[in-house]
């Protein structure tokens, strides 16, 4: 080049590989885990991610997620580098109410995965303070659909309960699980109470090792309201699940067996609340003292021969009537009596007691499942025991439903409102 001239430098920006680090393997990965970026240019194409209970903050150069990148952030790291996925936990507003009575409400804030704090305080708390003292114990807090959140007031067990704003309800009262004996509760405050009972499931039937077991019918559910004076003692019998051929406590009929590995299940026991103590069958002469009953399910049964084997499930517990068994060969108990047998063999039930099963040698189906306990007990039958009936004659606004409860029964008494 003849003469003075100028030389200009031309620079091409380097490219570097960015690797996306999720920080949490439970989060599904994006469609790509690394890509190339150009120094001095913006980070384009960063994926948006989601995680239940959290809000996506973006991606950061720091594992601690300080200063997440924005749409205007430029590449300023002159080497391959990582970007870290950033979220923050959502905070949900939880309105704490009474289960039925109108009263002052409490606001609780749930920070997902972190804990809970009350309105006016940012200190995490282990408990929700009771809304009001009734002289009735606090059972716990429940969702609007009746799902239990806490036992008592302790709220720390699950910090992932809520993924949206919600109402929860304080239930005041007492609950009874299966114990094999009569429980009692003396009403501390005159008022309207909701009584709920769940019958027990029948036992299962089996034919031979490795064969499919047929489970007993599920127990029924009954509920209703009753105004009860303070000082009144209620007696509660919670039904036990039927055994392999043993009876479920509180009226389940016994099952039976043909040999060690062929047997039919016992009927599930009823669950009842009364103003007189005793198992339900012992109250036959005191029926006016019985307030509410949920029927137990019938025991599963076995029907077999050298060419085939069938295993039949028991009928569901009541309900206004207990459930029938397979093909309605036997019917469930009703409000007025036990069920009936139209095919096969077995025993009828009685007030509070399901029919007992037995073995009939030489029959195609040799063992019969026990009837479920109930207001009236179901029948035993070699095609499966039938369900016992429920009863709601001692409550107002009562409802009784078939086939709700697995395993042992359960009862709950909750305070509704002042008298």
C-alpha positions in Angstrom: 0.0 0.0 0.0 1.7 3.2 -1.2 0.9 6.0 1.2 -0.4 6.6 4.7 -3.4 4.4 5.6 -5.4 3.3 8.5 -5.9 -0.3 9.8 -9.0 -1.1 11.8 -9.4 -4.1 14.1 -12.5 -6.3 13.7 -13.6 -8.4 16.7 -16.0 -11.3 16.7 -17.7 -12.0 20.0 -16.9 -15.4 21.4 -19.6 -18.0 22.1 -19.8 -19.9 25.3 -21.8 -22.9 26.5 -24.4 -22.3 29.2 -25.5 -25.4 31.2 -28.9 -25.2 33.0 -28.8 -26.5 36.6 -32.3 -27.2 38.0 -31.2 -27.4 41.7 -34.0 -29.9 42.2 -34.1 -33.2 40.5 -37.9 -33.5 41.2 -38.5 -30.8 38.6 -38.9 -32.2 35.1 -35.9 -31.1 32.9 -36.5 -28.6 30.1 -36.2 -29.8 26.5 -32.5 -28.9 26.5 -30.0 -28.7 29.3 -27.3 -26.6 27.5 -27.1 -24.0 24.7 -24.6 -21.5 23.3 -24.7 -17.7 24.0 -22.7 -14.8 22.5 -20.7 -12.6 24.7 -22.3 -9.1 25.1 -25.6 -10.3 23.8 -28.7 -11.1 25.7 -29.6 -14.6 27.1 -32.3 -15.6 24.7 -34.3 -18.8 24.8 -34.2 -19.4 28.5 -37.0 -21.8 29.4 -39.8 -20.9 31.8 -40.2 -23.6 34.4 -42.9 -24.6 37.0 -43.0 -26.2 40.4 -46.1 -26.8 42.5 -46.4 -24.3 45.4 -43.7 -22.0 44.0 -43.4 -19.0 41.7 -40.7 -19.1 39.0 -38.2 -16.3 39.4 -36.0 -17.0 36.4 -32.3 -18.2 36.1 -29.3 -16.9 38.0 -25.6 -17.0 37.7 -25.5 -17.7 41.5 -26.6 -21.0 43.1 -28.2 -18.9 45.9 -30.3 -17.2 43.2 -29.3 -13.6 43.8 -30.1 -11.2 41.0 -31.9 -13.5 38.6 -31.4 -12.6 34.9 -33.9 -10.4 33.1 -34.8 -10.1 29.5 -32.3 -7.3 29.2 -29.4 -9.1 30.9 -26.3 -9.4 28.7 -23.7 -12.2 28.7 -20.8 -10.9 30.7 -19.0 -14.1 31.7 -16.1 -14.9 29.3 -16.2 -18.7 29.8 -18.6 -21.6 29.8 -20.8 -21.2 32.8 -23.9 -22.5 34.7 -27.3 -20.9 35.2 -29.3 -21.9 38.2 -33.1 -22.3 38.4 -34.8 -20.0 40.9 -38.1 -20.2 42.6 -39.7 -18.7 45.7 -42.4 -20.4 47.8 -45.9 -19.1 47.5 -47.8 -17.7 50.4 -51.5 -18.6 50.6 -54.2 -17.1 52.8 -55.9 -19.6 55.0 -59.2 -18.4 56.6 -59.8 -20.3 59.8 -63.5 -20.8 60.6 -65.7 -22.8 62.9 -67.2 -25.9 61.4 -70.8 -24.6 61.8 -71.2 -21.7 64.2 -70.6 -18.1 63.1 -67.8 -16.5 65.1 -64.7 -14.3 64.7 -62.4 -15.7 62.1 -58.6 -16.0 62.2 -56.3 -15.5 59.2 -53.4 -17.9 58.8 -50.7 -17.6 56.1 -49.2 -20.8 54.7 -45.7 -20.4 53.1 -45.3 -23.5 51.0 -42.6 -25.9 52.3 -41.7 -23.4 55.0 -44.4 -23.1 57.6 -47.3 -21.1 58.9 -47.7 -17.7 60.6 -50.7 -15.8 61.9 -51.9 -12.4 60.7 -49.9 -9.7 62.3 -46.9 -11.8 62.9 -44.2 -13.1 60.6 -42.9 -15.7 63.1 -43.7 -19.3 62.1 -46.0 -21.0 64.5 -46.6 -24.6 65.4 -50.2 -24.2 66.4 -53.5 -22.5 65.4 -55.1 -20.9 68.4 -58.7 -22.1 69.0 -61.3 -19.6 67.8 -63.4 -19.9 70.9 -63.6 -22.0 74.1 -66.9 -23.9 74.3 -65.9 -26.3 77.0 -65.8 -28.8 74.2 -62.3 -30.2 73.2 -60.8 -29.2 69.8 -60.7 -32.2 67.5 -58.7 -30.5 64.8 -59.0 -28.5 61.6 -60.6 -29.8 58.5 -61.0 -28.8 54.8 -64.4 -27.7 53.5 -64.9 -31.3 52.2 -64.1 -32.9 55.6 -60.5 -33.8 55.0 -58.5 -33.7 58.2 -55.5 -31.3 58.3 -54.5 -31.4 62.0 -55.1 -33.4 65.1 -55.8 -30.8 67.7 -54.2 -27.4 66.9 -50.8 -28.6 65.7 -50.3 -27.4 62.1 -46.6 -28.4 61.5 -47.0 -32.0 60.3 -47.4 -31.1 56.6 -46.0 -27.9 55.1 -47.3 -28.8 51.6 -51.0 -29.0 52.5 -52.1 -25.9 50.7 -51.4 -25.0 47.1 -54.1 -22.3 46.9 -56.0 -19.9 49.2 -58.4 -21.9 51.3 -60.9 -22.0 54.2 -60.4 -24.5 57.0 -62.8 -25.3 59.8 -62.3 -26.0 63.5 -64.2 -29.1 64.7 -64.9 -29.3 68.4 -65.9 -32.6 69.9 -64.6 -36.1 70.3 -63.7 -39.1 68.2 -63.7 -42.9 68.7 -61.5 -45.4 67.0 -62.0 -49.2 67.3 -61.0 -50.5 70.7 -63.1 -53.7 71.2 -65.1 -52.1 74.0 -67.8 -49.5 74.6 -66.6 -45.9 74.9 -68.4 -43.1 76.5 -68.6 -39.3 76.4 -70.4 -36.9 78.7 -71.7 -33.9 76.9 -70.1 -30.8 78.5 -72.3 -28.1 77.0 -76.0 -28.1 76.0 -76.3 -27.7 72.2 -76.8 -29.2 68.8 -74.3 -31.9 68.0 -73.5 -33.7 64.8 -73.2 -37.5 65.3 -71.3 -39.5 62.7 -70.7 -43.3 62.6 -68.9 -45.6 60.1 -69.4 -49.3 60.2 -66.6 -51.8 59.8 -65.6 -53.8 56.7 -66.2 -57.5 56.4 -63.4 -60.0 56.4 -62.1 -61.5 53.1 -62.6 -65.0 51.7 -59.8 -67.1 50.2 -59.5 -70.4 48.4 -56.0 -71.9 48.4 -52.5 -70.3 48.6 -51.9 -67.8 45.9 -55.5 -67.4 44.9 -57.2 -64.0 44.6 -58.7 -63.0 47.9 -62.2 -61.4 47.8 -62.6 -58.6 50.3 -65.6 -58.2 52.5 -68.1 -55.4 51.9 -67.3 -52.0 53.2 -69.0 -50.5 56.2 -71.8 -47.9 55.9 -71.8 -44.3 57.0 -74.6 -42.5 58.9 -74.9 -39.0 60.2 -77.4 -36.5 61.6 -77.9 -33.8 64.2 -79.3 -34.0 67.7 -79.8 -31.5 70.5 -78.3 -32.9 73.7 -78.3 -31.5 77.2 -75.1 -31.1 79.2 -74.5 -34.0 81.5 -75.9 -36.6 79.1 -73.6 -39.6 78.6 -73.4 -41.1 75.2 -72.1 -44.6 74.7 -70.3 -45.5 71.5 -69.6 -48.9 70.1 -67.1 -48.9 67.2 -67.3 -51.9 64.9 -64.3 -54.1 64.3 -63.3 -55.5 60.9 -64.2 -59.1 60.2 -61.4 -61.6 60.4 -60.5 -64.5 58.1 -63.3 -66.4 59.7 -63.6 -64.5 63.0 -66.4 -62.1 63.6 -66.1 -58.3 63.7 -66.7 -56.9 67.1 -70.2 -55.4 67.7 -72.4 -57.7 65.8 -70.4 -59.1 62.9 -71.3 -62.8 62.2 -68.6 -65.4 62.2 -67.1 -66.7 59.0 -66.3 -70.3 58.4 -63.6 -72.5 56.8 -63.4 -75.8 55.0 -59.7 -76.4 55.4 -56.7 -74.4 56.5 -56.4 -72.4 53.3 -60.1 -72.2 52.4 -62.2 -69.9 54.5 -64.9 -67.2 54.4 -64.6 -63.9 56.2 -66.5 -62.8 59.2 -68.9 -59.9 59.0 -67.9 -56.4 60.0 -69.2 -54.9 63.2 -71.7 -52.1 63.3 -70.9 -48.7 64.9 -73.6 -47.1 67.0 -74.2 -44.3 69.5 -76.8 -44.8 72.3 -77.8 -43.4 75.7 -77.4 -46.9 77.2 -74.2 -48.9 77.4 -73.7 -52.3 75.7 -73.0 -53.8 72.3 -75.9 -53.1 69.9 -77.3 -56.7 70.1 -77.6 -56.2 73.9 -80.0 -53.3 73.3 -82.7 -55.3 71.6 -85.1 -54.5 74.5 -83.9 -50.9 74.6 -84.1 -49.8 71.0 -85.4 -46.3 72.0 -82.0 -45.7 73.6 -80.2 -46.2 70.2 -79.6 -42.9 68.4 -77.7 -43.8 65.3 -76.2 -46.8 63.6 -73.9 -47.6 60.6 -74.0 -51.1 59.3 -71.0 -53.4 58.9 -70.1 -55.2 55.6 -70.7 -58.9 54.9 -67.8 -61.3 54.9 -66.3 -62.4 51.6 -66.9 -66.1 50.8 -65.4 -69.0 48.8 -67.1 -71.3 46.4 -65.0 -74.1 44.9 -64.7 -77.5 43.4 -62.0 -79.5 41.7 -62.7 -77.9 38.4 -63.1 -74.2 39.3 -62.9 -71.8 42.1 -64.9 -68.6 42.7 -64.5 -66.2 45.5 -67.4 -63.8 46.3 -67.2 -60.5 48.0 -69.5 -59.6 50.9 -72.4 -57.1 50.6 -71.8 -53.5 51.7 -72.9 -52.3 55.1 -76.0 -50.0 55.2 -77.5 -47.6 54.5 -81.2 -47.9 55.0 -80.6 -51.5 53.8 -77.5 -53.5 53.8 -76.0 -54.6 50.5 -76.9 -57.9 48.8 -74.3 -60.5 47.9 -73.2 -61.9 44.6 -76.2 -62.2 42.2 -78.5 -61.3 45.2 -78.5 -64.9 46.3 -79.0 -63.3 49.7 -80.3 -59.9 50.6 -79.1 -57.3 53.1 -80.8 -56.3 56.3 -83.5 -53.6 56.3 -85.0 -51.3 58.8 -87.5 -54.0 59.9 -85.4 -57.2 59.9 -82.6 -59.3 58.7 -82.1 -60.3 55.1 -83.3 -63.4 53.3 -81.5 -66.3 51.5 -82.8 -67.2 48.0 -79.9 -69.6 47.0 -77.2 -71.4 48.9 -77.1 -71.8 52.6 -76.4 -69.7 55.7 -78.0 -68.2 58.8 -80.1 -65.1 59.2 -79.2 -62.2 61.5 -81.2 -60.4 64.2 -81.3 -57.0 65.9 -77.7 -55.8 66.1 -76.2 -59.2 65.1 -75.2 -60.6 61.7 -75.8 -64.3 60.9 -73.0 -66.7 61.6 -71.4 -68.7 58.8 -70.8 -72.4 58.9 -69.3 -75.2 56.8 -71.6 -77.5 54.8 -69.6 -80.6 53.8 -70.2 -82.0 50.4 -71.7 -78.8 49.0 -70.2 -77.2 45.9 -69.5 -74.1 48.1 -68.6 -75.4 51.6 -68.1 -72.3 53.7 -70.3 -69.2 54.2 -69.3 -65.6 55.0 -70.7 -63.9 58.1 -73.4 -61.3 57.9 -72.5 -57.7 58.8 -73.7 -56.2 62.1 -76.2 -53.4 62.1 -79.6 -52.1 63.2 -80.5 -55.5 61.9 -77.7 -57.8 60.9 -77.1 -59.3 57.5 -77.3 -63.0 56.7 -74.4 -65.4 56.2 -74.2 -67.1 52.9 -71.8 -69.3 50.9 -71.9 -66.6 48.1 -70.9 -63.9 50.6 -72.4 -62.5 53.7 -74.8 -59.5 53.3 -74.5 -56.1 54.9 -76.2 -54.9 58.1 -78.6 -51.9 58.0 -78.0 -48.4 59.3 -80.3 -46.4 61.4 -81.0 -42.6 61.7 -84.2 -42.6 63.7 -82.7 -40.8 66.6 -81.4 -37.8 64.7 -82.6 -34.9 62.6 -81.5 -34.3 59.0 -80.1 -37.8 59.0 -78.4 -39.5 56.0 -77.2 -43.1 55.8 -75.1 -44.5 53.0 -73.8 -47.9 51.9 -70.3 -49.1 51.4 -68.0 -46.2 52.5 -65.6 -47.5 55.2 -62.6 -49.8 54.8 -61.1 -51.6 57.8 -62.4 -50.9 61.3 -65.2 -48.5 62.0 -65.0 -45.0 63.4 -67.3 -42.5 65.2 -67.2 -38.7 65.7 -69.3 -36.3 67.8 -68.9 -32.6 67.0 -70.5 -29.5 68.5 -72.6 -27.5 66.1 -74.2 -24.6 67.8 -75.7 -23.3 71.0 -79.1 -24.6 72.1 
